[in-house]
């Protein structure tokens, strides 16, 4: 079932045995991180920390920290099921018969019915924080010892293009500076940064709203690599199967999720930037301090009995890995549409999703693997992938032992490696310069004469299928 808000999700997690309540008072300074990290590394449950030091609000963490919980959050039995739904939509052929026309109309009508719905009253506006206490009231975590301070780690940051009026929802960490200010970690290639640059050019104050909690589908949609100006709330509605309800914020001209736990409203002034960070990041290393825009809080609203959602990132595997794995499977159809020879893709957890991509293709002509590598480097977030290795279609990419075997045996470094320079993820600390450095493409496919193979490629050792069947049938006879 789809979950309208975080409270419904918590109830479902507890019913499924996927939630652990912690009643002992727990410190948001490092202690919660250590507990959550142990759960992440051992496949433990979501944690509802009911008593948080110096705050009256409980913390929910590790809610997405397993394949099962991510599937619950997205209301699916498999991430590939969602990918197939998307594939069916984007490959829908023009209808020819009356029956096909009716089916097409019904499909389009279903999508149209998922458009976000604006409401006049909302649970997120039940209470307004008063008395001069704003961010200080929230149990914002300091995650790692050398972090620059507390960070809001699971925010849905809502901004609007000043020219088109189209809203965007993205997830960017927020370094708490004071009771009323935070940093806004808009990396150069993110939609929030694109909007900010436009406001700077127009010399206009930029309205910003930050939703914490609400439907799990909204939280996930904020992380999804959607094309610019594609509405994340529509995508969340697609995942849920029903439209997301939005309400006008109290102090800024933006629409926010009606079922959010907290909504933090405010603004960013053009050119108002300061040092943000350092921050213990999902690479497993600290990302350095750097200059980022300052977010000024004007208002915080809450629902009844709100729960503060948080996550911790660090050495994989952690909670964000499962969210990224969902993205890998859900958005595979888009890659296949753009690069049809792609069969499958695997983004290893250890590569933290921007350092390494393993790809299998249906190879039909010389040089095709290198063509695919270059095509991937020209696509959105794939443009910053540091290593891309391409294999033949008969490989199981999720079997890392076989992947390494093929990689070490199929590749001639002089012939099969591509070393180039280009954009890298902002968190890649190995590059000589921020956001730019060397990248490697690896052709691990079987080679042809045209690709410089001066001798016949050997056949891979495989047992006869009828012998395999005989042994399968007699297995118990052998005493196993």
C-alpha positions as CSV (number, residue, x, y, z in Angstrom):
1,X,0.0,0.0,0.0
2,X,1.0,3.6,-0.5
3,X,1.7,5.7,2.6
4,X,0.2,9.2,2.8
5,X,2.6,10.4,5.5
6,X,5.5,9.3,7.6
7,X,3.2,8.2,10.5
8,X,1.5,5.6,8.3
9,X,4.9,4.4,7.2
10,X,6.1,4.0,10.8
11,X,3.0,2.0,11.6
12,X,3.6,-0.3,8.6
13,X,7.3,-0.7,9.5
14,X,6.5,-1.7,13.1
15,X,3.8,-4.2,11.9
16,X,6.3,-5.8,9.5
17,X,8.9,-6.1,12.3
18,X,11.1,-3.5,10.6
19,X,11.2,-0.9,13.4
20,X,13.0,-0.7,16.7
21,X,11.9,1.8,19.3
22,X,14.6,3.3,21.5
23,X,13.2,4.7,24.7
24,X,16.5,5.7,26.4
25,X,17.5,9.3,26.0
26,X,20.0,9.6,23.1
27,X,22.3,12.4,22.1
28,X,22.0,13.8,18.5
29,X,25.7,14.7,18.8
30,X,27.5,11.6,17.4
31,X,25.6,9.0,19.5
32,X,22.7,8.6,17.2
33,X,25.1,8.2,14.2
34,X,27.0,5.4,15.9
35,X,23.7,3.5,16.6
36,X,22.4,4.0,13.1
37,X,25.8,3.1,11.5
38,X,25.8,-0.3,13.4
39,X,22.3,-1.0,12.2
40,X,23.2,0.0,8.6
41,X,26.2,-2.3,8.5
42,X,24.4,-5.3,10.0
43,X,21.1,-5.1,8.1
44,X,19.3,-3.9,11.2
45,X,15.8,-2.3,11.5
46,X,14.6,1.3,11.2
47,X,15.0,3.2,14.5
48,X,12.5,5.4,16.2
49,X,14.4,7.3,18.9
50,X,11.7,8.5,21.2
51,X,13.7,10.6,23.6
52,X,16.3,12.9,22.1
53,X,18.5,15.1,24.3
54,X,17.6,18.8,24.2
55,X,14.6,18.3,21.9
56,X,11.0,17.4,22.3
57,X,10.8,15.6,18.9
58,X,11.6,11.9,18.2
59,X,13.9,11.0,15.4
60,X,13.3,8.3,12.7
61,X,16.5,7.0,11.1
62,X,17.4,4.1,8.8
63,X,13.8,3.9,7.6
64,X,15.0,3.2,4.0
65,X,18.0,1.1,5.1
66,X,17.2,-2.2,3.4
67,X,15.8,-3.5,0.1
68,X,12.6,-4.6,1.9
69,X,12.0,-1.2,3.5
70,X,12.7,0.6,0.2
71,X,10.2,-1.6,-1.6
72,X,7.7,-0.9,1.2
73,X,8.4,2.9,0.8
74,X,7.8,2.7,-3.0
75,X,4.9,0.3,-2.7
76,X,6.4,-2.4,-5.0
77,X,7.6,-6.0,-4.9
78,X,10.6,-5.2,-7.0
79,X,12.2,-1.9,-8.2
80,X,12.2,-3.5,-11.7
81,X,8.4,-3.5,-11.6
82,X,8.5,0.3,-11.4
83,X,11.1,0.4,-14.2
84,X,8.8,-1.8,-16.3
85,X,5.8,0.6,-15.7
86,X,8.0,3.5,-16.9
87,X,9.3,1.5,-19.9
88,X,5.7,0.7,-20.9
89,X,4.8,4.4,-20.9
90,X,7.9,5.7,-22.8
91,X,7.6,2.9,-25.5
92,X,3.9,3.2,-26.0
93,X,3.3,3.1,-29.8
94,X,0.8,5.4,-31.6
95,X,-2.6,3.6,-31.3
96,X,-4.0,2.1,-34.6
97,X,-7.2,0.2,-33.7
98,X,-10.1,1.5,-31.6
99,X,-9.2,-0.8,-28.8
100,X,-5.6,0.5,-28.8
101,X,-6.9,4.1,-28.8
102,X,-9.1,3.4,-25.8
103,X,-6.2,1.8,-23.9
104,X,-3.9,4.7,-24.7
105,X,-6.5,7.2,-23.5
106,X,-7.0,5.3,-20.2
107,X,-3.2,5.2,-19.7
108,X,-2.8,9.0,-20.3
109,X,-5.9,9.6,-18.1
110,X,-4.3,7.7,-15.3
111,X,-1.1,9.8,-15.5
112,X,-3.1,13.0,-15.7
113,X,-5.0,12.0,-12.6
114,X,-1.7,11.9,-10.7
115,X,-1.0,15.6,-11.1
116,X,-0.3,17.2,-7.7
117,X,-3.5,18.6,-6.0
118,X,-3.4,22.0,-4.2
119,X,-5.4,22.1,-1.0
120,X,-6.4,25.0,1.3
121,X,-5.7,23.3,4.7
122,X,-3.0,20.9,5.6
123,X,-1.7,18.9,8.5
124,X,1.8,20.5,8.1
125,X,0.3,23.8,9.1
126,X,-1.2,22.6,12.4
127,X,1.4,24.4,14.5
128,X,3.9,27.3,14.0
129,X,7.0,27.4,16.1
130,X,7.0,30.6,18.2
131,X,9.0,32.3,21.0
132,X,12.1,32.8,18.9
133,X,13.0,29.1,18.8
134,X,13.2,27.8,15.3
135,X,16.0,25.5,14.2
136,X,17.2,25.1,17.8
137,X,14.0,23.2,18.5
138,X,14.8,20.4,16.0
139,X,17.0,17.4,16.9
140,X,19.5,18.1,14.1
141,X,22.3,15.6,14.1
142,X,26.0,16.1,14.3
143,X,27.0,13.0,12.5
144,X,30.8,12.6,12.5
145,X,33.5,14.0,14.8
146,X,35.0,16.5,12.3
147,X,31.8,17.7,10.8
148,X,31.5,21.5,10.7
149,X,28.4,21.3,12.9
150,X,24.9,19.8,12.9
151,X,23.4,18.9,9.5
152,X,19.9,18.4,8.3
153,X,20.4,15.2,6.3
154,X,17.0,14.2,4.8
155,X,15.5,17.5,3.5
156,X,13.2,18.0,0.5
157,X,14.4,21.4,-0.7
158,X,11.8,23.2,-2.8
159,X,12.7,26.0,-5.1
160,X,11.2,27.7,-8.2
161,X,12.6,28.7,-11.5
162,X,12.1,32.5,-11.5
163,X,11.5,32.5,-15.3
164,X,9.2,29.6,-15.8
165,X,7.6,29.3,-12.4
166,X,8.3,25.5,-12.4
167,X,9.1,24.1,-9.0
168,X,11.9,21.6,-8.2
169,X,12.3,19.4,-5.2
170,X,15.9,18.2,-4.5
171,X,17.8,16.7,-1.6
172,X,20.8,18.8,-0.4
173,X,22.4,18.7,3.0
174,X,21.9,21.8,5.2
175,X,24.6,22.8,7.7
176,X,23.0,24.5,10.7
177,X,24.8,27.7,11.4
178,X,22.4,29.3,14.0
179,X,18.8,29.2,15.1
180,X,17.8,30.9,11.9
181,X,20.4,30.1,9.3
182,X,21.9,27.1,7.4
183,X,24.1,26.4,4.5
184,X,22.5,25.2,1.3
185,X,24.7,22.6,-0.4
186,X,23.8,23.3,-4.0
187,X,26.4,21.6,-6.1
188,X,27.1,23.2,-9.5
189,X,25.1,20.7,-11.5
190,X,22.0,20.5,-9.4
191,X,18.6,22.2,-10.2
192,X,18.7,24.2,-7.0
193,X,22.0,25.7,-8.1
194,X,20.6,26.4,-11.5
195,X,17.7,28.3,-9.9
196,X,20.0,30.2,-7.6
197,X,22.2,31.4,-10.5
198,X,19.1,32.8,-12.2
199,X,18.0,34.7,-9.1
200,X,21.6,36.1,-8.8
201,X,21.4,37.3,-12.4
202,X,18.0,38.9,-11.7
203,X,19.3,40.3,-8.4
204,X,16.2,38.9,-6.7
205,X,15.7,37.2,-3.3
206,X,15.1,33.5,-3.8
207,X,12.2,31.8,-1.9
208,X,13.0,28.4,-0.4
209,X,10.9,25.9,1.5
210,X,12.2,22.7,3.1
211,X,9.9,19.7,3.8
212,X,10.9,17.1,6.3
213,X,8.9,13.9,6.1
214,X,5.6,13.3,4.4
215,X,5.1,10.5,2.0
216,X,8.2,8.3,1.6
217,X,7.7,8.5,-2.1
218,X,8.3,12.3,-1.9
219,X,11.6,11.8,0.0
220,X,12.7,9.3,-2.6
221,X,11.6,11.5,-5.6
222,X,13.7,14.3,-4.3
223,X,16.8,12.1,-4.8
224,X,15.8,10.8,-8.2
225,X,17.8,12.0,-11.3
226,X,14.8,13.4,-13.1
227,X,15.4,15.7,-16.1
228,X,15.2,19.5,-15.4
229,X,11.7,20.8,-15.0
230,X,10.1,17.4,-14.5
231,X,7.9,17.7,-11.4
232,X,9.2,15.5,-8.6
233,X,5.7,15.7,-7.0
234,X,4.2,14.2,-10.1
235,X,6.8,11.4,-10.0
236,X,6.0,10.8,-6.4
237,X,2.3,10.6,-7.3
238,X,3.2,8.1,-10.0
239,X,5.0,6.0,-7.4
240,X,2.2,6.2,-5.0
241,X,-0.6,5.7,-7.5
242,X,-2.5,8.8,-6.2
243,X,-1.8,12.6,-6.4
244,X,0.3,14.4,-3.9
245,X,-1.5,17.1,-1.9
246,X,0.3,20.4,-1.8
247,X,-0.5,23.6,0.2
248,X,0.8,27.2,-0.1
249,X,3.6,27.9,2.3
250,X,3.0,30.5,5.0
251,X,5.7,33.1,4.2
252,X,7.0,32.2,0.7
253,X,5.4,31.7,-2.7
254,X,5.9,28.0,-2.9
255,X,3.8,24.9,-2.7
256,X,4.8,22.3,-0.1
257,X,3.7,18.8,0.8
258,X,0.6,18.9,2.9
259,X,1.5,15.8,4.9
260,X,5.1,16.9,5.8
261,X,6.2,16.6,9.5
262,X,8.0,19.9,9.4
263,X,8.2,22.7,6.8
264,X,11.0,25.2,7.1
265,X,10.4,28.4,5.1
266,X,12.8,31.1,4.2
267,X,15.0,32.7,1.5
268,X,18.5,33.0,0.0
269,X,19.8,36.4,-1.0
270,X,21.9,36.7,-4.2
271,X,25.6,36.5,-3.4
272,X,25.0,35.7,0.3
273,X,27.5,32.9,0.7
274,X,29.7,31.6,3.5
275,X,31.8,28.5,4.4
276,X,29.8,25.3,4.7
277,X,31.2,22.0,6.0
278,X,33.3,19.9,6.3
279,X,30.9,17.0,6.3
280,X,31.4,13.2,6.6
281,X,30.0,12.1,3.3
282,X,28.7,9.0,1.6
283,X,32.1,8.4,0.0
284,X,33.4,7.5,3.5
285,X,35.6,10.6,3.6
286,X,35.0,14.1,4.8
287,X,34.1,16.5,2.0
288,X,36.0,19.8,2.5
289,X,34.5,23.1,3.6
290,X,33.6,25.4,0.8
291,X,31.5,28.5,0.0
292,X,27.8,27.9,-0.4
293,X,24.6,30.1,-0.2
294,X,23.1,30.9,3.2
295,X,19.5,30.0,3.8
296,X,17.6,32.3,6.2
297,X,14.6,30.8,8.1
298,X,11.5,32.9,8.3
299,X,9.0,30.3,9.7
300,X,8.7,26.6,10.7
301,X,5.4,24.8,10.8
302,X,4.6,21.3,12.0
303,X,1.9,18.7,12.1
304,X,0.6,17.2,15.3
305,X,3.2,15.0,17.1
306,X,5.8,15.4,14.4
307,X,8.7,13.0,13.9
308,X,12.0,14.3,12.7
309,X,13.4,12.2,9.8
310,X,17.1,11.9,9.4
311,X,19.8,9.8,7.8
312,X,23.5,9.2,8.2
313,X,26.0,8.8,5.3
314,X,29.5,7.4,5.5
315,X,31.4,4.3,4.5
316,X,29.0,2.0,2.5
317,X,26.8,0.2,2.9
318,X,24.5,2.8,4.5
319,X,20.9,3.9,4.1
320,X,21.5,6.0,1.0
321,X,22.8,2.9,-0.8
322,X,19.4,1.3,-0.9
323,X,17.8,4.5,-2.2
324,X,20.4,4.7,-4.9
325,X,19.9,1.0,-5.8
326,X,16.2,1.7,-6.3
327,X,17.2,4.5,-8.7
328,X,19.6,2.2,-10.6
329,X,16.7,-0.2,-11.4
330,X,13.9,2.3,-11.9
331,X,15.8,4.5,-14.3
332,X,17.4,1.6,-16.3
333,X,14.5,1.9,-18.9
334,X,15.5,5.5,-19.7
335,X,19.1,4.4,-20.3
336,X,17.9,1.6,-22.6
337,X,15.7,4.0,-24.5
338,X,18.7,6.3,-25.1
339,X,21.3,3.5,-25.6
340,X,19.3,0.5,-26.9
341,X,22.2,-2.0,-26.8
342,X,22.4,-1.8,-23.0
343,X,21.2,-5.0,-21.4
344,X,21.8,-4.2,-17.7
345,X,23.7,-1.9,-15.4
346,X,25.2,-2.3,-11.9
347,X,26.5,0.5,-9.8
348,X,28.6,-1.1,-7.0
349,X,27.9,0.2,-3.5
350,X,31.6,0.6,-3.0
351,X,31.7,3.0,-5.9
352,X,29.1,5.2,-4.1
353,X,27.2,5.4,-7.4
354,X,29.4,8.0,-9.2
355,X,32.7,6.3,-9.2
356,X,31.9,3.1,-11.0
357,X,29.4,1.7,-13.5
358,X,29.3,-1.8,-14.8
359,X,27.4,-2.2,-18.0
360,X,26.4,-5.2,-20.2
361,X,25.5,-4.7,-23.9
362,X,24.3,-6.7,-26.8
363,X,27.5,-6.3,-28.9
364,X,26.9,-6.3,-32.7
365,X,29.8,-4.4,-34.2
366,X,33.4,-3.4,-33.5
367,X,33.9,-0.4,-31.2
368,X,30.4,-0.6,-29.8
369,X,31.6,-0.8,-26.2
370,X,33.6,2.4,-26.6
371,X,30.6,4.0,-28.2
372,X,28.5,3.1,-25.2
373,X,31.1,4.5,-22.8
374,X,31.1,7.8,-24.6
375,X,27.3,7.9,-24.8
376,X,27.0,7.3,-21.0
377,X,29.5,10.1,-20.3
378,X,27.2,12.4,-22.2
379,X,24.1,11.7,-20.1
380,X,23.1,13.8,-17.0
381,X,24.5,12.4,-13.8
382,X,26.3,9.7,-15.7
383,X,28.6,12.4,-17.0
384,X,30.5,12.4,-13.7
385,X,31.1,8.6,-13.6
386,X,34.8,8.0,-13.1
387,X,35.0,4.3,-14.2
388,X,32.8,2.6,-16.8
389,X,33.4,-1.0,-17.6
390,X,31.4,-2.6,-20.5
391,X,30.9,-6.4,-20.8
392,X,29.1,-8.8,-23.1
393,X,25.4,-9.5,-22.5
394,X,26.0,-13.1,-21.2
395,X,27.5,-11.8,-17.9
396,X,25.7,-11.5,-14.6
397,X,26.8,-8.1,-13.5
398,X,25.7,-8.6,-9.9
399,X,28.1,-11.6,-9.5
400,X,31.3,-9.6,-8.7
401,X,33.5,-12.6,-8.8
402,X,32.7,-13.2,-12.5
403,X,32.9,-9.5,-13.2
404,X,36.5,-9.3,-11.8
405,X,37.4,-12.5,-13.7
406,X,36.2,-11.1,-17.0
407,X,37.8,-7.8,-16.3
408,X,41.2,-9.2,-15.6
409,X,41.1,-11.7,-18.4
410,X,39.3,-9.9,-21.3
411,X,41.2,-6.6,-21.1
412,X,44.5,-5.6,-22.8
413,X,45.4,-2.3,-21.1
414,X,47.0,-0.7,-24.2
415,X,44.1,-1.6,-26.5
416,X,41.0,-1.6,-24.3
417,X,41.4,1.4,-22.0
418,X,40.1,4.9,-22.6
419,X,41.6,7.7,-20.5
420,X,39.9,11.0,-20.8
421,X,39.4,14.2,-18.8
422,X,36.0,15.6,-17.9
423,X,33.5,16.5,-15.2
424,X,33.5,14.5,-11.9
425,X,31.2,14.4,-8.9
426,X,31.9,17.3,-6.6
427,X,32.6,14.8,-3.8
428,X,35.4,13.0,-5.6
429,X,38.5,13.9,-3.5
430,X,41.0,12.0,-5.7
431,X,40.9,14.5,-8.6
432,X,43.5,17.2,-8.7
433,X,40.7,19.8,-9.1
434,X,37.2,20.1,-7.8
435,X,34.6,18.7,-10.2
436,X,37.1,17.9,-12.9
437,X,39.7,15.2,-13.5
438,X,40.6,11.9,-15.2
439,X,38.1,9.2,-16.1
440,X,38.6,5.6,-17.5
441,X,36.5,3.6,-19.8
442,X,37.2,-0.2,-20.0
443,X,36.1,-2.4,-22.9
444,X,35.8,-5.9,-21.3
445,X,33.9,-7.4,-24.2
446,X,35.2,-10.1,-26.5
447,X,37.4,-8.5,-29.2
448,X,37.2,-8.8,-33.0
449,X,40.0,-8.5,-35.6
450,X,38.7,-5.0,-36.4
451,X,39.3,-4.0,-32.8
452,X,43.0,-5.0,-33.0
453,X,42.8,-8.6,-31.9
454,X,45.6,-10.3,-33.9
455,X,44.5,-13.9,-33.0
456,X,41.4,-15.9,-32.5
457,X,39.4,-15.1,-29.3
458,X,39.3,-18.3,-27.2
459,X,36.0,-20.0,-26.3
460,X,34.9,-19.9,-22.7
461,X,34.8,-23.2,-20.9
462,X,31.2,-24.5,-20.4
463,X,29.8,-27.9,-19.5
464,X,27.3,-29.6,-21.8
465,X,23.7,-28.8,-20.8
466,X,22.6,-32.5,-20.9
467,X,25.5,-33.4,-18.5
468,X,24.4,-30.6,-16.1
469,X,20.9,-32.1,-16.2
470,X,22.1,-35.6,-15.5
471,X,24.2,-34.4,-12.5
472,X,21.2,-32.3,-11.2
473,X,19.0,-35.4,-11.3
474,X,21.5,-37.7,-9.6
475,X,22.8,-35.1,-7.0
476,X,21.4,-36.9,-4.0
477,X,22.8,-40.2,-5.3
478,X,26.3,-38.7,-4.8
479,X,25.5,-38.3,-1.1
480,X,25.0,-34.5,-1.2
